[in-house]
Amino acid sequence: MTENIKQNEAKEHNNSPIILRYNVPVVDPVLTTARNFGYLSVENNCLVIKLDKDSTTSMALALPISEDKSQWQTQWDSKNQTLIFDGQRYQLGQRLDLGGHGGFDPKRISNPSPACKDYSIWGGYIIGILE
């Protein structure tokens, strides 16, 4: 876990937001238990979902990665300020349709970061773009 925190701290200095990740089996029924909508944003160097554009309520976004690393690859394109998740690009400010659940257990996060510690967590995946 210390190695993950060091990697996150290094990313913070590269102006890339922290993208929380968690490991799941290839099929995870938890991913489909709830739905949410929100605007992709960065706060305190943490990738978050804002419930509406002017909201002060944000949730850290935790995205899955399958145990065999075959699904849900995620990266940040710093040049274009774009999240790439499972081959799709999502820009800051876009309203996203999300599957998963809130009240996510932070112990499941594989790369915890001090930048995201004060947020509740939405754990799940991106279904698509709404706007």
N, C-alpha and C positions, 0 to 999 in steps of 0.2 A: 504494500500500500504506500510506503514511503516513496518508492520509485515513481508511482503514479502522481503523487503530490508534487514531486520535483519536476516531472514532465509538465504538469499544469502550470506551475510557477514559471517555468521557462516559456510556455506559450503566452502567459500574461505579458511578458516583456516583448513579445513579437506582435502585439496589438491584435491577436486573434482571440476571440472570446472562448471561454471554457464551454465545451459541449460535454455535458455529463453523459456517461454511457453505462449500460448494465448488460450482463450476459444473460441470455435466455436460451432454452432449447430451441431447435429449429421450429417447432410448433409450440406456441405459448398461448393458452386460452386467456391469460390475463390481459393480453394486448387488445382484446375485443370487448372488454367488460363495460366500457363507458365511452362517451364521446365529448369532445370539447372543441371550442372554436377560439382562436386568438391570433393576435398580431405578433409576428416574429420580431424580436427586438434584442438588444444587448443592454444590460444594466450592470454596472459594477464589474464589467468584463465577464459576465455570465450570460449565456444564451437563454433567453426567457420568452415566455408567451404572455402578452398583455391581453387581458380579457376584452378590453375595448381600447381604441386609440388614445383616449384621454385618461385611461384608468391609472390609478396608483397601485392597483393590484396586479402583481405579476407572479408567475410560477416558473421556476427553473425547468427547462425542458431536458428530460433524460431520454435518450434514444437507445433502442436495443442494438445489440450485435449478437448474432447467433454463435453458439459455442464452437461451431466448425468454421466460423468467419465467412460463410458463403452468402449470408443475407445481410441486408441493412448496413452496407458500408457507408461511412459518414466522414466528411471532411469539410474544412472551411476554406473558401477561396477568398483570401485577404484582399487581393486586387479588386475584385468585384463585390466584396462584402456580401458573399452568397454562401448559404449552407447547401451542401450537396449531400442528399440522403437517398440511398438506394437508387442512384443514377439520376435523380431529379434535382433541379436547382430551385432554391427558395431564397428570395431576396428579403432583406430587412424591410419591415412594414407591410408585407403581404399578410392577408388574413388566411389562416390555415385551418383546415378541418383535421382534427386529431382523434385518433383512437387510443384507448389505454385507460388510465385511471389516475385520479388525484390522490393525495394522501399516501403517496408512494414511499416505501420504506427506504430511507437514505442508506441503510446498511447494504442494500443491493447495488449501490453505485460502485462501479469498478475503478473510477478515477475521481474520488472526492476532491473538492477544491475549497479553500477558504473563501474564494470569491462568490461561491454559490451557497454558502452555509446558512444564510439568513432567509432563504426562500423555501416555501413549500415546493414540492416537486410534482410535476406531471410526467408520469412514466408511460411511454407508449410510442406510437409511430405516427407519421404524417400520411393522411389519406389523400389530401390534395389541397389545392388553392381555391379559396372562395371568391376572392376579389383580385 
